[in-house]
């Protein structure tokens, strides 16, 4: 079940629009009788009022910013979850699950986590399905303990990766969207497997693993226009954020204008919901699923 806030916070800030005529008259009288000292005193008073006004406005802005980060206390039901997906490898297939644990890095079940693997070239830079479409045909799955990942692909024998073992391997450096990240090389066997499937070569690609439990990248330069987005939202090896939600109605609306319909998974969401109208989710400020509260920090450009 999914809920969101329907009660917006509003602030009213009072600014004086006029000045008491009697006070103005008194000021001019004192100026006439006291000369320069009165003028100086008047300027000091004016400066004091200006500083007080600026301070008041600053406090107001701080209070507003604080409340923007405080979840609401009242919620309205708008729909329900119909699908949950975890994408362990960037641009590869999803693992469909019935429940998830929520972390700063995104959805997870033990060592099954979202976007903690990526395929890189020999120089350490990552590749995606945009440049290598066959990457999306690599299908991962996990064992019941969510500690071993097995990869399948058309025309290839399955190959397994011991994810738990990778936690004890010395990390190196890799790059995602021009940002350096800590990563662990997953070894020669899976590197050869990926190179053969994607490049039809024995070498050229490697699989890297993100071993940390917290995000380390800053907001990408192109995303800094989204003022609510912070470094803690960057996830592991994600493009922008650690969670993505999509409604069934939005996909249906897009499909009404396409010759070849697409599924929700082609947008790579973690959560698919039914109930709200098309694109209503774009305007939600807060979302509550179970006891977990999420903040909408940016629209997904997909």
C-alpha positions, 0 to 999 in steps of 0.5 A, spaced: 500 500 500 502 506 498 500 513 501 502 520 500 501 527 503 495 531 501 496 537 506 501 542 504 505 546 509 504 554 508 507 559 511 505 567 512 510 572 513 508 579 515 512 585 513 510 592 515 507 596 509 507 603 512 510 608 517 506 611 523 505 618 521 506 621 528 513 617 528 515 621 522 513 628 524 517 627 531 523 624 527 523 631 523 522 635 529 528 632 532 532 633 526 530 640 526 532 641 533 538 637 534 541 637 527 546 632 525 546 628 531 539 627 530 540 625 523 545 620 525 541 617 530 535 616 525 540 612 520 542 608 526 535 606 527 534 605 520 540 600 519 537 597 526 531 596 522 534 593 516 538 588 520 532 586 524 528 585 517 534 581 514 535 577 520 527 575 520 527 573 513 533 569 514 530 565 520 523 564 516 527 561 510 531 557 515 524 555 518 521 553 511 527 549 509 526 545 515 519 544 514 520 542 507 524 536 510 519 534 515 514 528 513 507 530 514 503 526 520 497 525 516 496 521 510 491 519 504 491 512 501 492 513 493 494 506 491 498 499 492 504 496 490 504 491 484 511 490 483 518 490 486 524 490 482 532 490 484 537 491 479 543 488 482 547 490 475 547 497 472 543 496 465 542 488 466 535 485 468 532 485 474 530 481 480 523 481 482 522 480 489 516 480 494 519 484 499 525 489 500 529 492 506 530 499 505 537 502 506 541 509 504 543 505 498 536 503 495 532 496 496 536 490 498 535 483 501 541 481 504 547 481 499 542 482 493 542 490 493 540 495 487 546 497 482 551 494 486 555 491 480 557 495 473 560 492 467 566 496 466 571 497 460 579 496 461 580 503 463 575 503 469 569 507 465 562 503 466 558 501 460 550 501 459 545 498 455 545 505 451 551 504 448 551 496 448 544 494 448 545 486 449 547 488 456 540 488 458 539 481 456 544 479 462 539 476 467 542 475 474 538 471 479 540 470 487 540 463 491 535 463 497 540 466 502 542 472 497 549 471 497 551 468 490 549 471 484 548 467 477 548 470 470 544 467 464 544 470 457 542 467 450 547 462 447 551 462 454 552 457 459 550 460 466 556 463 471 556 464 478 559 470 482 560 469 490 558 476 492 559 474 500 567 473 498 567 479 494 567 483 501 574 480 503 577 482 496 581 489 496 578 494 493 580 498 487 578 505 484 573 505 478 569 511 475 561 512 474 559 518 470 566 521 471 566 520 478 571 515 482 568 510 486 570 504 490 570 498 487 572 490 487 574 486 481 569 480 480 575 476 477 577 473 470 572 468 469 566 473 469 570 478 466 571 473 460 564 471 460 561 478 459 567 480 454 565 474 450 557 475 450 557 483 449 564 484 445 565 477 442 572 477 445 576 474 450 577 480 454 575 488 454 570 488 459 570 486 467 565 486 472 565 491 478 562 490 485 561 496 490 562 494 497 560 499 501 554 500 505 553 508 504 553 512 498 560 516 497 558 520 490 556 528 490 550 530 486 552 530 479 553 536 476 547 536 471 543 534 477 544 540 481 538 544 478 534 539 483 535 543 489 532 537 494 537 532 491 543 531 496 549 526 496 546 521 500 541 520 495 546 518 490 546 510 492 551 506 490 552 506 482 546 509 481 545 514 475 542 519 480 538 516 486 537 510 490 530 509 489 525 510 483 517 509 483 512 509 477 505 508 476 501 503 471 497 509 469 503 513 466 506 507 462 499 506 459 498 513 457 505 512 454 503 506 450 497 509 448 502 513 443 507 508 441 506 503 436 510 498 440 508 498 447 513 497 453 512 495 460 514 498 466 520 494 467 523 498 461 523 504 465 527 500 470 523 502 477 524 499 483 516 500 485 510 500 481 504 502 483 496 502 481 491 507 483 493 514 481 492 517 475 497 518 469 503 522 472 500 523 478 506 520 482 511 526 479 507 531 484 508 527 490 512 530 495 512 525 500 510 517 499 509 512 505 510 505 504 509 501 510 512 504 515 518 507 511 517 514 508 520 517 502 521 524 499 521 526 492 527 529 490 527 529 482 523 527 476 526 521 472 528 523 465 526 516 462 
